[in-house]
């Protein structure tokens, strides 16, 4: 879902106030069939670890905690309670790929 579509959804009557938006950046959102998942609205409250499992199963994504930076409202999840963090209504969760090497 593109940014303008997210904004329309947030402003529309179809948006539930019990939802959070999840954005998946880069290759993290590439499904095995080559299609991409850019964003998803999820029901809240939900534990971040359960959200990660849900996205992996629904889209067959390779979302490993050791290869993704996860932010909730701009704060890195490890600075909160990491996978135990509760995602609440109106939150924005962003998965960002991390690249290692030298």
C-alpha positions in Angstrom: 0.0 0.0 0.0 1.5 3.3 -1.0 1.9 6.2 1.4 -1.0 8.2 -0.2 -3.3 5.1 0.1 -2.3 4.8 3.8 -3.3 8.4 4.4 -6.6 7.9 2.6 -7.3 4.8 4.8 -6.5 6.7 7.9 -8.9 9.4 7.0 -11.7 7.2 5.7 -14.6 5.7 7.6 -13.2 2.2 6.8 -10.3 2.8 9.2 -10.9 1.1 12.6 -9.6 3.0 15.6 -8.3 -0.4 16.9 -5.7 -0.7 14.2 -2.0 0.0 13.8 -0.2 0.4 10.5 2.8 -1.8 9.6 5.3 -0.7 6.9 7.8 -3.2 5.5 10.7 -1.6 3.8 13.0 -3.0 1.0 13.5 -6.6 0.4 11.9 -7.6 3.7 8.6 -7.2 2.0 9.3 -9.4 -1.0 7.2 -12.6 -1.0 8.4 -15.9 -2.6 6.3 -15.2 -5.7 8.1 -11.9 -6.3 5.2 -9.6 -5.2 5.8 -7.1 -2.4 4.1 -6.2 0.8 4.5 -2.6 1.6 2.0 -2.1 4.4 -0.6 -3.8 6.4 -3.2 -2.7 8.9 -3.4 -5.0 12.0 -5.9 -5.2 14.8 -4.6 -4.0 18.2 -3.5 -4.6 20.9 -1.0 -7.1 19.7 2.4 -8.2 21.1 5.2 -7.3 18.6 6.4 -11.0 18.6 2.9 -12.2 17.6 2.7 -9.5 14.9 6.1 -10.7 13.5 4.8 -14.3 13.5 1.5 -13.3 11.8 3.3 -11.4 9.0 5.7 -14.3 8.4 2.9 -16.8 8.1 0.4 -14.7 6.1 2.9 -13.6 3.5 5.7 -16.2 3.8 8.2 -13.3 4.5 11.6 -13.9 5.9 11.3 -11.4 8.8 14.1 -12.5 11.2 14.7 -10.4 14.2 18.4 -10.5 13.7 18.2 -9.0 10.2 15.5 -6.3 10.7 15.4 -3.0 12.6 11.9 -2.6 14.0 10.6 0.7 15.1 7.4 1.6 16.8 6.4 5.2 16.5 10.1 6.0 15.6 11.6 4.2 18.6 13.7 1.1 18.1 11.8 -1.9 19.6 14.9 -3.0 21.6 14.7 0.3 23.5 11.2 -0.6 24.5 10.4 -4.2 25.5 11.5 -5.7 22.1 9.2 -8.6 21.0 7.2 -8.2 24.2 6.2 -4.6 23.3 2.5 -4.1 23.0 1.5 -2.5 19.7 -1.5 -0.2 20.3 -4.2 1.5 18.3 -2.7 4.3 16.0 0.9 3.0 16.3 3.2 2.8 13.3 5.4 -0.2 13.1 8.2 -0.1 10.6 10.4 -3.1 9.5 13.7 -1.9 8.0 16.3 -4.3 6.6 19.8 -4.3 8.2 22.8 -5.0 6.1 26.0 -6.3 7.6 29.4 -6.6 6.0 32.5 -4.7 5.4 
